Amino acid sequence: MKNLNTAEDKIKLLEVFDNTYSNRNYLIIHKTSEFTSVCPKTGQPDFGTIVISYIAKKKCVELKSLKMYLQSFRNDGIFYENVINRILDDLLYVLKPKWMEVKGIFTSRGGLNSTVISTFGKQ
C-alpha cells in the first residue's frame, strides 16, 4: 500500500453508497480486530480492535474501502486518542450520519489497557 500522508489522501479511500432505508433508524456496526498503527513515542507497533457504529442518514460506507482506509494507518505514528478522533472526523465528513461512535480497544502495553471512545450526535 502506498504511503498516504495527508488527511485528504486517506479520505479519498472511503467510498460510500446510498442508504436505501434512510427513513428508518437502524444501527450499523463494523468491527475489525486487525487494526495497527505505530506509537509516535517509541516507534513500536500498536494493535487494537476498532468498532465503528452508526445510524446512517443518506450514505453508508462500503466495506472494502473502509478496510483499506483503516489499513492506511499501519505505518502512521499516532496516539490512540488521535487516531480514534481522526477516524470519526473522516467518517463524519464522508457519511454525515445521524449518529456515530468509534471505539478503539488497544492491546495491553506495559500492563495498561486503553480504550478510547469518540461519539457524534444523539442516538
Summary of the structure (lengths in Angstrom):
residues: 123
radius of gyration: 14.5
end to end distance: 35.5
largest distance: 47.2
contacts: 338
relative contact order: 0.22
helix: 24%
strand: 41%
